[in-house]
C-alpha cells in the first residue's frame, strides 16, 4: 500500500489528513485551519508526521 493509503487508514472521519510535505506547501493559506497531529504510527510505513486541515 502506498503512503496515501496509509494516511487515509490513519485519518479521522470527515477530516482531511495532510502529510508533512503537503502542509509545508499550503500552511500560509488564509482560508484553512490546521491542527498538528504529530507523528502517527502507520503499518509498514512507520511514523508519519500528519496534520488535519479544514476551512475557516
Secondary structure, 3 states (H helix, E strand, C coil): CCHHHHHHHCCCCCCEEEEHHHHHHHCCCCCEEEEEEEEEEECCCEEEEEEEEEEC
